[in-house]
């Protein structure tokens, strides 16, 4: 049972809430007392499962199919969430395309463009549509990014560059929108045994075990650990934190 009010009235809008990490974020938000509007692009079954977990936690859930590259559709989805719940107090971006690892010299320009549109531009659309409503609720934005912001692994360009742009976008929102009470923060992931790591066949179990050895905590992260960080930054417990990047990476050295 929630004993402390962690969010204002309204709902959290979670872009990418059907994913392996996004669905756990939705559940954690619900357990903290937030109603949730979650989006998906292709996997309706996973989105409905995520919504069911929100309802099981005692909160309302709405599922929206959304292509975040569609500006008008993103505005309409956010406005509909406000109409349904009266306000949105949190916008979470935990979406983005599956990316593969290539040297920069091997990345086709069209592939680079597609990732920028599917990640950076998609995040911008969510932010731009949400800001007028977050000003009214004095709410917050949390983006899920990567610790490649701090260190550059070979072949990491398609993940690092779009997320670096998102990180700078959050810095700008924090600087410009603080006067309206809006906060903007990011959670930067290390090697987490969920989400993208499960969507690509580039890492087998032997490689995952080898990666875990290099983490000071000697294991991969879990989706719930990411979700708890997101909920903290979105909530009243982080009311004086903005423009920050919280690394959830087991202490991996930079």
JOBEL-V698936 format. One line per field, one symbol per residue. ss: DSSP state (@ for helix, = for strand, . for the rest). phi: phi as a letter, one per 30 degrees, with the letter a starting at -180 (. if undefined). psi: psi as a letter, one per 30 degrees, with the letter a starting at -180 (. if undefined). A space follows every 50 residues. Layout:
BEGIN
ss->???
phi->???
psi->???
END
This chain:
BEGIN
ss->..........=====......@@@@@@@@@@...======...@@@@@@@ @@@@@@....=====.....@@@@@@@@@@@@@@@..======....... .=.@@@..@@@@@@@@@@@@@@@@@@@@@@@@@@@@@..=======@@@. .....=@@@@@@@@@@@@@@@@@@@@@@@@..=======..=...@@@@. ....@@@@@@@@@.......=.@@@@@@@@@@@@.@@@......====.. ....
phi->.dcbdcbddjbcccdjddddcedddeddddddjcdbcbcbcbcddddddd dddddddjcdbbcbdacdddddddddddddddddcjaccbcccbckddcc cbdedcddedddddddddbddddeedddddeeddddchcbcbccbbdddc bcdeicddcddddddddddddddeddcedcidcbbbccccdcdahedccb cdbcdddddddddddediaddceddddddddeddcddcdccaicbcdcbi iedd
psi->kkfkjflalalkjjkgffleeeeeeeeeeefggklkkklleeieeeeeee eeeeefgglkkkkkkkjffjeeeeeeeeeeeeeefflkfkkkjhallkll jlleffkkeeeeeeeeefdeeeeeeeeeefeeefeefhalkkkjblffff kjkkggefeeeeeeeeeeeeeeeeeefefggklklljkkbjkilbefffk gfjleeeeeeeeefkefhlllleeeeeeeeeeeflffhfgklgljjkigg gkk.
END
